[in-house]
Amino acid sequence: MARRPAAPAAHGEEFSFVSPLVKYLLFFFNMLFWVISMVMVAVGVYARLMKHAAALAYLAVDPAIVLIVVGVLMFLLTFCGCIGSLRENICLLQTFSLCLTIVFLLQLAAGILGFIFSDKARGKVSEIISNAIVHYRDDLDLQNLIDFGQKKFSCCGGISYKDWSLNMYFNCSEDNPSRERCSVPYSCCLPTPNQAVINTMCGQGMQALEYLEASKVIYTNGCIDKLVNWIHSNLFLVGGVALGLAIPQLVGILLSQILVNQIRDQIKLQLYNQQHQADPWY
């Protein structure tokens, strides 16, 4: 009896459920963030090596350390995504998808908790700002950061301009020998039109004045309220940033799950072909 040709089997072996578009889209997606992670680690290491006294750590944690840790975690995560998509490895893809889901849920939970416990979040921000004021003169980068914030938000101190008494140089105590006693940094001063040279002593003795009198020369409102007001007036911008962080994560999760399902279908097809290879009528 003549056998039927095995064309269907050959056709089945050539067909693949794995879409090259999904596979390489996920690969290049991870490759992009893999490169970004290496840049983050490099910048963090450079900043850490170049700064002997990490006074920026008084903000909460050293930003250089944050960059290194986030960069390393991103490097490992995107490495799993790159190799998993390129080699069609279900284990690596599932690891990538699970870790990305956990990161997304943690960010979502942090946002919800920050909204629910806004008073505690405000208290933590106040604590960080107060700690930064204490160490204002300890590091030039920290000093420049505080000066930039006070100029940007037209504010002075955390709650009010008198918070600068927390700093040993600006403290108003009688036994303080500093020339800046009872003063505030120049970044608290109201801008002077057409000023060619910055008067760095414009905040001299401002803490000894009452609010109304001091407000003629410096910003008297604290930066915490200014920051909260800025967030409220720029909710669309804040939401856009949050959405910009969430979309790449959701895209990565979606693409990895699509590719995993396609690989599983391909495995089933291969097993089906192997089971019917011995069938003379297949």
N, C-alpha and C positions, 0 to 999 in steps of 0.2 A: 504494500500500500504506500502510495507516495505521501511524503510529509509536506505540510503546508510551510511556506517560507516563514522565517522568524523575523520578518520586518517589523511587526508591532513591538517585539521586545527591543529591537535596536532603537526604534523610535522612542520607547519609554526610557531607555538609558540615556539618550541624548537630551531629553526634556529635563528641565530643572525648575523646581518651585522657587529656588532662591533668586530673587531679583537683583541683578547687578546694580541697578539704580539705588536700591535700599542699602545694599552692602557697602558700596563705595561712598555713598552719601554719609552713612554713619562713620565710616573710616575717616573721611576728611573732616567731618564734624569733630571727632575726637582728636585728630591730628592738630587742628587749630588750637584747641584748648590745651593740648599737650605742650605745644610750643609756648603758649601763654604761661603755663605753669612753670616751665624752665626759666622764663624771664623773671617771674615773680621770685623764684628761689635765688636767682643770681642777684637781683636787686636787694633782697633781704640779706643775703650773705655779705654783699658789698657794704650795705648800710651798717651792719653789725660790726664788721671789721674796721670800718673807718671811724666809728664812734666808740671811744674808750669809756666814756661815761654816758650810759644810756638813760639820761634824765627823762626822755620821752616816756619811759616806762611808768612814770608817775601818773600818766593819763589813765592808766588801768593796767595795760600790758605793753611791752615794747613792740611797736609797730613792725620792727624788723623781724622779730620772732614770729609775729602773726603772719607776715608774708611768707616766711620760710615754711611754717607748719601748713598753711593753706596751700602753698605751692607744691609741697611734697605730697599731700593728700590728693590734690588734683592730678598730679603727675601719675600716681599709682592708679587712680580711678580711670583716667583717660587711656592709660596704658592697657588696662583690661579691655576697654572699648575698642581700641585700635587693633590689638592682636585678636580679640574675639571676633570682630567683624571680618578681618582679613582671612583668618583661618577657619571661620565659621564654627567657632567653639562655643557650644551652648553654655558650658560652665562659666567661662569668662564673661559672656554676655549677660548671663543671669546675675553674676556678681556685680557687674557694672550697673545694671538696671536696679537691683536691690539697693545698692549704696546710694545711687542718685535719688531714688524714692525716699530713702531715709533722710538725706540732706534736705530735700524739698519739704518733707513733713516737719523737720526741725525748724526750718526757716518760717514755715507757716505757723507753727506753734509759738515761736518766739514773737512773731508779729501780733498774734492774738493775745498772748500773755502781756505783751507790752502795752496793748490797748486797754485790756481789762485792769491791769495793775499800773496804770499810768502814774499814780502818785508815787509808787515805789520806784518806778523808772526815773521819775523826776528827781527823787531823792538820791538815786545813784549818780545821776548826771551832776547834781549839785556837789556830791562828795568828790567826784572826779575833778570838777572845776576848782573846788577849794584846794585839793591836793596839788593841782597844777599851779595855783597862785602861790602856794607855800614855796614851791621850787622854781619860781619864775626866773631867778637870777642864777640858777644852777647850770643851765644849759642854753646856749644861744638858739638852737632849733626850737626848743620849747618856748622861749621868749618870743621868737618871731611868729610862732603859731598863735600864741595868745594875742599878740599885737594885731595880727591879721584878723582874728575873730572879732576883736573889739572894734576895729575899724569897719569891718564888713557889716556887723549887726548894729553899729552905733550904740555900744553898750560899755559898761565898766564893771568888772567884778562878776560874781555869780548872781547874788540877789540884789546887791547894790554896790556903789563905789566904795563903801566902807569895808567891804570884804578884803580889800588890799591890806588891811591891818593884820591879816593872817601872816603876811610875809615879814620876815625879820627886818628887812631893809626899810619897808614902808610902815612898820608898826608905829603907833602913836604913843607908846609908853615913854615916860620921862627919861628913863635910863637908856634909851636907844640913841647911840652916837652917830647913826647914819645921817648923811646929808639929805637923804630922801625920806626922812622921818615925817610921817603923817601925809605923805604925798601919794600920787597915783601915777602909773606909767603915762607917757606922752600919748599913747594910742587911745587914752580915754578923753583927750581934749577935743573940743569942738573944732572943726576945720576952719582955718582962716583963709578967706579969699585972697588969691594972688600972693600966697606966701612962698617965697623963694627958698628959704631955709627953715627947716623944721625946728621948732623950739622944744627940745627934749625936756625942758624944765617947766613946761606949762602947767603940769599937775602939782606943782610945789604947794604943800600945805592944804590941799583940797579936802582931805578927810576931816580937818578941823572945822570946816564950814558946814552950815546947814544946807539942806537939799535945794532950797530956792536960790540961795546965793551961789552954791557950787554949780547949779545947772546953767549958769551964765557962762561958765568956762569949760565944763566937762560934761560927758554923758553921766547921768546919775542912775539910770535904770540898769538892772543887772542883765547879764547875757542869757540867763535861763529863760526868762519871760520872753525876751526877744527871739530866742531860738524856737520856742513853742509857737509864738505868733507867726514866725516865718514858715514853719511846717504847716500850720493851719491855712495860711494864705497860698501855699504852694502844694496843696494836696494832689493836684493833677501831676505835678512833677515827681513827687514822692511815689505816687502810684505808678507812674511810668517807669521809674527806676526799679521798683519792686517787680513790675511786670517784665521788664527787661532781664531781670535775674531769673524769673520763673520760666519764661518761654524756652530758653535753651535747655533747661533741665527737663521740661515736659517733652520737648522734641527728642531728646536723647532717650528718654524712657520709652516713648512711642516707637521710635525706629528700632531700638534694641528688641522690643517685644515682637514687632512685626518680623524681624529677621529670625528670631528664635522660632517662631511658629513656622516660618518658611523652611528653616533647616530641619525641623521635626517632620514636616510633610515630605521633604526630600529623602530623609532617612527611611520613612515608611515606604516610599516609592522604590528605593533601592532594595529593601527587604522583600518587597513584593516581587520585584524582578528576579532576585536570587532564588526565591521559592519556586518560581515557574520556569527557571532555566532548564530544569530536567524534564519538563513536560514536553513530549515530542509534538503535541498538537498546539503548543503555545506560540 
